[in-house]
Every structure is written in C-alpha cells, then in structure tokens.
Amino acid sequence: MGKDAVTVSYVVPVLNEERYVRATVESILAQEGVTDPEIFLVRGASTDGTNAIIDELAARHPEITVIENPRNGISIAMNLGFEAATRDVVVRVDAHSVLPPSYTRIMVAALHESGAINAGGRMKAEGLTPFQRAVAWAYNSRAGLGGGIYHVGGEPGPAESAYLGVFRRNAVLKVGGFDESLSRGEDWELNQRLRADGGEVWFVPEIEVVYRPRSTVRTLSRQFLASGRWRGELMRRMPGRVSLRYLVPPVFVLGLAAALIAAVVSPALSGAARVVALVIAIAPVSAYALWVAAAALAPGDLDRSARLRLFAVIPLTQVSWGAGCLLGLVSPRRGLSGFHGR
C-alpha cells in the first residue's frame, strides 16, 4: 500500500450499545482522507435497541456491512471482521469510543514510518454525568488504573500493547488472529504474540480517542470484575510474561481479607496476640482510606460532585479488579462471557 493511500477496513464489535454506537460509527464516517473504507459492524445478540440503529446506519451508508455474531465473544467478533476485511490495514474500533477525525490518517502514517505491525493512541476517558466523570478521572490517572501508557500518555515508541489497534492484517492472520477462548485481555494477548513473532507495537501519543466509561455502580463493578478475572486467567496461562504491576490489586485484596479476618478473631484473643490482630485489622484499611482521600481530593479539574464520587469509584474499581484477578488465578475460566463495550 502506498504511503499516500489511506484505504482501510474498520471492525467494530457491538453488543447492547444503543447509547453509543451511532456516535462511534459517525466518527468512522468522518475520518479525514480515507478512500473507499470498509466498515464491518459485528453485532452480538443485543437485547436493547442496538440492532435497529445498526440496520438504519447500514441502510444509509453502503460502506457498512453487518456481520452476525450470535456467540457474542469479542475475540470471535474481531476474527470475523478480519476474515471479511480486504484491506491491508484493519482498524479496530470499540462501540464505546469516538475517533478523532485525523485518527486513521495519523495511525496509518505511524505504521509506515515506524515499520510496526500495530499502532495505538491514548484512551481519553470522558464522562457526561458526575459518576462517569469520576470514572473517567480514574481511567486517566495513575492513582486509578495504575498508569498504563495508553491511559496516562508517554513518549512515542514501542509499547507492550495498544488501545484499540490499527493492525497490518496479514501479521494478525499469520499468528492465528485473536484467541477466541478470551473475552477480556484479548488485545494484550494478541500483541504479545505479534511481538514474539518479531513485530513491533507502536504508541502514538498525539492521538487521543474519546471513551465513554460505565455510568452505574453495577455496570462498572461487573466490568472490572470481569477484566480482572480475565487478567488472572492470562497470568495463569502465561507465567513470567505479565508485568508485576498487575499483582498489586490482588495482593491488596488479600490484605483486606486478612484485615477482615483479624477483626473477626481479635475479640477472642488476649494480650499481645490481640494487639497484633487489631493492628492487622486497622492499619491497612486506615492507610488505604487515607490514600483514597488524598487521591480524591487532589484533582483540581473535577467538579465537586464528581470528586466526591471518587471516594467510591477508586475502591470500587480496584477491589473489583483485584478480586476478579484472584478468581482468574485460582479458577480456570470456561466458556465466553458476553462483552459490553470496553
């Protein structure tokens, strides 16, 4: 493909995204300088109004092809899209994201200039409600999700993984595509195989993709519990190949469990043993509560209503993810859970 030609395929897994899918597709259609794009909307068995919106969009835009994915798995959706694509470059787009107009042009240029086989920018979480804004802050902060490069930014160059991904199609097909036994972490796992095969994943910091996070406690906790569980599954499958930073949340959850046990047994103890149990029960919880308070009160770019919600959002995301990771480490995952955006 010539450097001046921007002809790509877009693959968008979609399930129960009636609130966001229209904006996602409109952002794809608004890409600058893209010639004759292919847009594959790979839809699962949605139970809301998503399918009606997709049918309407497909009827109005001949660039769109709808692919059915009754099994719902996101890895399956991506493989269906890659198989259908005919362009050399495939752009993954999640239905919770909004691409900036220059996204495709800049990412394709980055592939050519770097020689990489996958490129990604920064996920810029943005919320509409106070709760969503608090969640978005957690995504964009080292205090929230731990500071992954595509969350907090960094210098351009090789990276461990990439948000979304603009892929050389043949490179993905060569390594066997996405692992269909994974519902989460499938992008990270694929990037490890691409790198092991001699490819390079490239971070492009000037590109920021808007992401709409979960808007309720229930959906957020479910998302992070599932993400943590699949990360634990990957850590169990790939010992020694996962960064130690992923161990922090599960170790923290174990510490909370130890504190709870110490609090329960302390009344039955006496003397020095009781003092030790009380220290174990109080110290980690108190230290974490102070840390959460410091993190929640620090951001000056949040309104008061959103900042107050950080007191719940930070522990909710970290404890849910850590508990899920422990489950994934000790209990092999069987079968695919449905996905709901990212």
Secondary structure, DSSP 8 states (H G I E B T S, - for coil): --TT---EEEEEEESS-TTTHHHHHHHHHT-TT--S-EEEEEE---SSSHHHHHHHHHHH-TTEEEEE-TT--HHHHHHHHHHH--SSEEEE--TTEE--TTHHHHHHHHHHHH--SEEEEEEEE--SSHHHHHHHHHHHSHHHH---HHHH---SEE-S--SS-EEEHHHHHHTTSS-TT-SSSHHHHHHHHHHHTT--EEEEEEEEEEE----SHHHHHHHHHHHHHHHHHHHHHSTTSS-GGGGHHHHHHHHHHHHHHHHHHGGG--HHHHHHHHHHHHHHHHHHHHHHHHHHH--TTS-HHHHHHHHHHHHHHHHHHHHHHHHHHHS---S-------
